[in-house]
Amino acid sequence: MTLKSKIEDMLIEMIQPKLTEIEERFSRGEGLTGEDVNTLLLKSQFNHINHLDLRLDEVVSDVASLKTDFKQLENRFEGLENKFDGLENKFIGLESRLETKFNALESRLDTKFDALESRINAKIDSLISQFNEFKMELRLEIQVAIHKSMKWSIGLLAFIITFLKALEMLLAK
């Protein structure tokens, strides 16, 4: 069990009794307090973050898969180079003629390998860029959710204070 999941479990255990209490009160038809709403928002945000963590794991898995594919291609090219080395040794008598052909072939392979490496690097850069955009969107969504929660909490507190003050003024008469 990772440290992250231990912390997540501790957080859920801390708010679970309060969530159960809120559910029971709500099922009895009782209203929700500001603290109840904040607790429910916290649980909702926690679930949202866990969902985003799963998406992040998918992106990381895709990047790892691309690296594996790249390594396999690299191994194929290494195998191909080894085959050409063997042929060169077998045809030592025709060395000058074959050397010209092998140089041309090696140049083409280098060009293709460079092009392939460039495409793979571009794809990896694109995935990294997408991942960074995803992180920024996640941060923005969290900030918006926190801001909205704070506005509702402050508004609710202002309403309660105003209501209690009006009630106090009515009772004082």
N, C-alpha and C positions, 0 to 999 in steps of 0.2 A: 504494500500500500504506500502510495507516494505521500509526501508531505502535503501536497496540494489537496488530495482527496481526504486526508485526515482533517485538514482545516475546513474543507467543505462539509464534511460530516459533523464537525463540531458546530458549525454555523447552523446547519439544519436542525441539530438536536437542540440548540439554544432557542430557536423560534418555533419549533414544532408544538410544544405545549400551548403556546399562545395561539397558534393557528387552529389547534383543536378547540380551544376555548372560543375563539371567534366563530368557528363553524357551528358549535353548539348554540351560542347565543343567536346567531343569525337564523338557525333552523327554528328557534323559538320565537322568531319574529322581532327580536330586539334590534335596535339600530347599531350602526358601527361608529366607533369613536375615531378621532383623528389618528390615534396610536394604532387602532385596528387597521385603518386604511394604509398607514405607513408599513405595518407588518406585512400586509398582503402585497403591497408594492415591492417590498424587499424580497419576498418569496418569488414574485413574478420576475423581478430583475435577476435573481439568482438562477432561475430556470432559463432565462434568456441567455445569460452568460454561459451556462453549461452547453446550450445549443450552439452558441458561437464557438466554444472550445472544440466541439465535435467537428464543426466546419473547418476550423483551423487545422485539426488533425488530418482531415481529408486533403487539404492543400499540402501539408508537409508530406503526406504519403505520396501524392502525385509528384512532388519534387524528387523524392527518394526513388520513385519508379523511373523517372527520367534519367537520374544519375546511373541507375542500374542498366538501362538501355544503352546509355552512352558507353559504359564500361564494356558491355557485350560487343558493341561495334568496334571499340578499341581493340578488344581481344581478337575479333575477326581479322582486323587489319594486321595485327601482329602475326597471326597465323599465316596470312597471305605473304607477308614479308619473309617469314621463315621458309615458305615454299620456294620463293624466288631465290633465296640464298642457296637452297639445295640444288636448284637447276643450274645456277651459276657454277657451282663446283663440278657438276657432271659434264658440263660443256666447256671445260677450261680451254680446250683447243680453239674454240670459236669465241674466245673472250672478247676480242675487240668488237666483233659484230653484235654479240649479245649485249655488251656493255652499252652500246648506243641505244639498243632497244629498251634495255632495263632503265636507263636514265630517262628516256622518254616516258616509259610507263610510270616510273617513280614520280616524275614531275606531274603527270596526270593524277596519280593517286594523291599526291600532296595537295594538289589543287582541289580535288574532290573532298579530301579529308578536311582541308581548311574551310571549304564551303560548308561541309556538314557540321564542323565544329562551330562555325559562325552561326549557323541556323540553330544549333542546340543552345549555344550561349545566349542567343537572342530570345529563345523560348524560355530559358531559365531566368533571364533578366525580366522578361514579361511576367513570369509567375511571381518573381520577387516583387515587382512593381504592383501587381494585383494584390499580393499579400499585404504590402504596405498600405495600399488604398483601403483594403478591408480593415486593417488595424485602425486607420484614421476614421473610417465610417463607424466602427465599433466604439471608438472613443467619443465621437460626436453623439451617437445614439445614447450612450451612457450619460453624457453631460446633459443632453436634452431631457432624459428621463429624470435625472436628479433635479434639474432646474424646475421641471413641471411639478414634481413631487413637493419641492420646497414651496412653490407658489401656492399649491393647494393647501399645504399645511399652514402656511402663514395666513391665507385667506380664511381658512376654517377657524384658526385661533382668533382672528380679528372679529369674525362673526360671533363666535362664542362670547368673547369679551363684551362686544356691543350688546348682545342679547342679555347677558347677565347684568350689565349696567342698566339697561332699560327695565329689566325685571326688578332690580334693586330700587330704582326710582319709583316704579309703580307701587312696590310694597312699602316704600317710605311714606307715601301719601296717606 
